[in-house]
Amino acid sequence: MISAKLPFDPTYGYTLESLLQIGCPDEPDDFAEFWESRYRRALSVVPDPELSRATEDHPEFDVYDVRYRSTGDFVIGGWLLKPKHGPIRRGLVVGHGYGGRDAPDFHLSVGEAAMLFPCFRGLSLSRDPRLPQNPARHVLHGIERCESYVLGGCVEDLWLAVSALLSVFPQIEGRIGYLGISFGGGIGALALPWEPRVRIAHLNVPTFGHHPLRLALPTLGSGEAVRRYERRHGHVLETLRYYDAACAARRIRIPVHVAAALSDPFVAPPGQFAIYNALPGPKRLFVLQAGHSDYPERTEQERELLEELGCFFESL
């Protein structure tokens, strides 16, 4: 296991039982107002998606390169998969990890679904000279103020991905789901409480849960850059309190499927489980033996998870 090579225990001493007892930190009094006002402003942007046929050929999907407008005059790039056969009855927006994305995922098994794979601002196909590409620098951009923190813009990119998908396929209204892993899982948890157009979601090893705990736990991921920043400058929680995915999760009412890991050197498991525990609505937990690392059962667990997700999203 990877824990033998690390200077810390990637379980952080937690068992499944203790992980399921993790609560939620306090939030600012204007937490909901902060996000609701951002949602209203974001939806005033017309995404005006542009599609061009990609050179890649696939037996099941027509593949398109896509670009759409987001807030702050950012242009978001990504891919759109359209089934070659049969009607389109549902849509999925699929977020990525902090490593970015260099291609769409073809292995997701959800029938009659158009799938949009946006790259969040500053990353992969959405590179921009105003933002750093390195995750350790990206996660700190604008962190001095809650209004300027880059994660808020990434949440808005997700909301506008929904707008873009609906503008191309208006028939999927009321049948949109979201999937996000790691960085994309945390962004999804922050976005979903305010987004009524998404009706079902999956969060895989989601980050940004329970920031006070995250600042106390060493990792190999983007959270370590935030920990170092806090040690140098202090006061980082004044911003992070508005970006706690566990606090946001308390307001998510739609069905949510969560894959959370017992061991993870990049996204500490207590933060992942804080998000799951906070969900008040219908929810399902898939327990991974480890996240962001190889382990003997990984292939089998990934197969089981994909099977579950296929059934889960067919309910859309």
PEDADA-V802082 format. One record per residue. SS is DSSP state (A for helix, B for strand, O for the rest). PHI is phi as a letter, one per 30 degrees, with the letter a starting at -180 (none if undefined). PSI is psi in whole degrees, -180 to 180 (999 if undefined). Layout:
ss=SS phi=PHI psi=PSI
ss=SS phi=PHI psi=PSI
//
This chain:
ss=O phi=none psi=154
ss=A phi=d psi=-22
ss=A phi=e psi=-27
ss=A phi=d psi=-19
ss=A phi=c psi=2
ss=O phi=c psi=152
ss=O phi=d psi=6
ss=O phi=b psi=162
ss=O phi=d psi=116
ss=O phi=d psi=0
ss=O phi=c psi=-14
ss=O phi=h psi=24
ss=O phi=i psi=7
ss=O phi=c psi=146
ss=O phi=c psi=172
ss=A phi=e psi=-41
ss=A phi=d psi=-44
ss=A phi=d psi=-32
ss=A phi=d psi=-36
ss=O phi=d psi=-4
ss=O phi=c psi=-3
ss=O phi=d psi=131
ss=O phi=c psi=-156
ss=O phi=b psi=139
ss=O phi=d psi=169
ss=O phi=d psi=153
ss=O phi=b psi=161
ss=O phi=d psi=152
ss=O phi=d psi=-30
ss=O phi=c psi=26
ss=A phi=e psi=-54
ss=A phi=d psi=-42
ss=A phi=d psi=-41
ss=A phi=e psi=-49
ss=A phi=d psi=-36
ss=A phi=d psi=-38
ss=A phi=d psi=-35
ss=A phi=d psi=-39
ss=A phi=d psi=-44
ss=A phi=d psi=-44
ss=A phi=d psi=-40
ss=A phi=d psi=-39
ss=O phi=d psi=-6
ss=O phi=d psi=-11
ss=O phi=d psi=133
ss=O phi=c psi=116
ss=O phi=d psi=-26
ss=O phi=h psi=61
ss=O phi=d psi=141
ss=B phi=c psi=126
ss=B phi=c psi=139
ss=B phi=b psi=139
ss=B phi=d psi=126
ss=O phi=d psi=157
ss=O phi=d psi=-22
ss=O phi=d psi=135
ss=O phi=c psi=138
ss=O phi=b psi=141
ss=O phi=d psi=-24
ss=O phi=c psi=-22
ss=B phi=b psi=144
ss=B phi=d psi=130
ss=B phi=c psi=130
ss=B phi=b psi=140
ss=B phi=d psi=140
ss=B phi=b psi=146
ss=B phi=b psi=139
ss=B phi=b psi=160
ss=B phi=d psi=141
ss=O phi=b psi=-172
ss=A phi=d psi=160
ss=A phi=i psi=20
ss=A phi=i psi=29
ss=O phi=d psi=142
ss=B phi=c psi=124
ss=B phi=c psi=127
ss=B phi=c psi=160
ss=B phi=l psi=-157
ss=B phi=b psi=151
ss=B phi=b psi=129
ss=B phi=c psi=128
ss=B phi=b psi=125
ss=B phi=e psi=137
ss=O phi=d psi=-26
ss=O phi=b psi=139
ss=O phi=i psi=171
ss=O phi=d psi=163
ss=O phi=c psi=113
ss=O phi=c psi=-14
ss=B phi=b psi=165
ss=B phi=b psi=149
ss=B phi=b psi=137
ss=B phi=c psi=132
ss=B phi=b psi=116
ss=O phi=d psi=164
ss=O phi=c psi=171
ss=O phi=d psi=179
ss=O phi=d psi=-10
ss=O phi=d psi=-5
ss=O phi=i psi=-161
ss=O phi=b psi=135
ss=O phi=c psi=3
ss=O phi=a psi=160
ss=O phi=d psi=164
ss=O phi=c psi=119
ss=O phi=c psi=-7
ss=O phi=d psi=-6
ss=O phi=d psi=126
ss=O phi=c psi=83
ss=O phi=b psi=115
ss=O phi=d psi=151
ss=O phi=h psi=35
ss=B phi=c psi=130
ss=B phi=d psi=137
ss=B phi=b psi=126
ss=B phi=c psi=129
ss=B phi=c psi=84
ss=B phi=d psi=152
ss=O phi=c psi=122
ss=O phi=d psi=153
ss=O phi=e psi=135
ss=O phi=i psi=-11
ss=O phi=b psi=142
ss=A phi=h psi=-121
ss=A phi=d psi=-5
ss=A phi=c psi=28
ss=O phi=e psi=144
ss=O phi=a psi=136
ss=O phi=d psi=-15
ss=O phi=d psi=-12
ss=O phi=b psi=144
ss=O phi=d psi=147
ss=O phi=d psi=-29
ss=O phi=d psi=126
ss=A phi=e psi=-36
ss=A phi=d psi=-23
ss=A phi=c psi=-37
ss=A phi=e psi=-44
ss=O phi=d psi=-12
ss=O phi=c psi=-7
ss=O phi=d psi=122
ss=O phi=i psi=14
ss=O phi=d psi=-10
ss=O phi=d psi=-27
ss=O phi=b psi=142
ss=O phi=d psi=-29
ss=O phi=d psi=-27
ss=O phi=c psi=-6
ss=O phi=d psi=134
ss=A phi=d psi=-28
ss=A phi=d psi=-32
ss=A phi=d psi=-41
ss=A phi=d psi=-36
ss=A phi=d psi=-38
ss=A phi=d psi=-42
ss=A phi=d psi=-34
ss=A phi=d psi=-38
ss=A phi=d psi=-47
ss=A phi=e psi=-40
ss=A phi=d psi=-20
ss=A phi=d psi=-39
ss=A phi=d psi=-45
ss=A phi=e psi=-43
ss=A phi=d psi=-44
ss=A phi=d psi=-41
ss=A phi=d psi=-32
ss=A phi=d psi=-28
ss=A phi=d psi=-38
ss=O phi=b psi=75
ss=A phi=d psi=-20
ss=A phi=d psi=-11
ss=A phi=c psi=5
ss=O phi=e psi=132
ss=O phi=i psi=-2
ss=O phi=b psi=53
ss=B phi=c psi=135
ss=B phi=b psi=167
ss=B phi=b psi=141
ss=B phi=b psi=133
ss=B phi=b psi=140
ss=B phi=c psi=137
ss=O phi=h psi=-112
ss=A phi=e psi=-47
ss=A phi=d psi=-27
ss=A phi=d psi=-44
ss=A phi=d psi=-42
ss=A phi=d psi=-39
ss=A phi=d psi=-44
ss=A phi=d psi=-37
ss=A phi=d psi=-31
ss=A phi=d psi=-33
ss=A phi=d psi=-34
ss=O phi=d psi=-27
ss=O phi=c psi=0
ss=O phi=c psi=91
ss=O phi=d psi=-11
ss=O phi=d psi=-17
ss=B phi=c psi=127
ss=B phi=c psi=-9
ss=B phi=a psi=149
ss=B phi=a psi=155
ss=B phi=b psi=131
ss=B phi=b psi=122
ss=B phi=c psi=122
ss=O phi=h psi=57
ss=O phi=d psi=143
ss=O phi=c psi=-179
ss=O phi=i psi=20
ss=O phi=c psi=129
ss=O phi=h psi=73
ss=A phi=e psi=-38
ss=A phi=e psi=-39
ss=A phi=d psi=-43
ss=A phi=e psi=-37
ss=O phi=d psi=-15
ss=O phi=c psi=-7
ss=O phi=c psi=122
ss=O phi=d psi=146
ss=O phi=b psi=176
ss=O phi=c psi=2
ss=O phi=c psi=-166
ss=A phi=d psi=-27
ss=A phi=d psi=-27
ss=A phi=d psi=-36
ss=A phi=d psi=-37
ss=A phi=d psi=-40
ss=A phi=d psi=-44
ss=A phi=d psi=-39
ss=A phi=d psi=-43
ss=A phi=d psi=-40
ss=A phi=d psi=-33
ss=A phi=d psi=-41
ss=A phi=c psi=-27
ss=O phi=i psi=177
ss=O phi=i psi=10
ss=O phi=d psi=-27
ss=A phi=d psi=-20
ss=A phi=e psi=-34
ss=A phi=d psi=-46
ss=A phi=d psi=-24
ss=A phi=e psi=-28
ss=A phi=d psi=-10
ss=A phi=b psi=32
ss=O phi=c psi=115
ss=A phi=d psi=-25
ss=A phi=d psi=-42
ss=A phi=d psi=-41
ss=A phi=d psi=-39
ss=A phi=d psi=-27
ss=O phi=d psi=-16
ss=O phi=c psi=4
ss=O phi=d psi=121
ss=O phi=c psi=-12
ss=O phi=d psi=164
ss=B phi=d psi=133
ss=B phi=b psi=130
ss=B phi=c psi=127
ss=B phi=b psi=130
ss=B phi=c psi=113
ss=B phi=b psi=146
ss=B phi=c psi=146
ss=O phi=d psi=-24
ss=O phi=b psi=130
ss=B phi=a psi=114
ss=O phi=d psi=-10
ss=O phi=c psi=-40
ss=O phi=b psi=106
ss=O phi=e psi=128
ss=A phi=e psi=-36
ss=A phi=e psi=-35
ss=A phi=d psi=-38
ss=A phi=d psi=-48
ss=A phi=d psi=-27
ss=A phi=d psi=-37
ss=A phi=d psi=-49
ss=A phi=e psi=-48
ss=A phi=d psi=-33
ss=A phi=d psi=-19
ss=O phi=d psi=123
ss=O phi=c psi=-15
ss=O phi=c psi=-165
ss=O phi=d psi=130
ss=B phi=b psi=154
ss=B phi=b psi=142
ss=B phi=c psi=129
ss=B phi=c psi=115
ss=B phi=d psi=116
ss=B phi=d psi=141
ss=O phi=d psi=-34
ss=O phi=a psi=156
ss=B phi=b psi=150
ss=O phi=h psi=32
ss=O phi=a psi=160
ss=O phi=d psi=150
ss=O phi=a psi=160
ss=O phi=e psi=-35
ss=O phi=c psi=7
ss=A phi=d psi=-49
ss=A phi=e psi=-45
ss=A phi=d psi=-41
ss=A phi=d psi=-39
ss=A phi=d psi=-38
ss=A phi=d psi=-45
ss=A phi=d psi=-40
ss=A phi=d psi=-44
ss=A phi=d psi=-37
ss=A phi=d psi=-47
ss=A phi=d psi=-44
ss=A phi=d psi=-36
ss=A phi=e psi=-46
ss=A phi=d psi=-42
ss=A phi=d psi=-47
ss=A phi=d psi=-15
ss=A phi=d psi=-17
ss=O phi=d psi=-8
ss=O phi=d psi=999
//
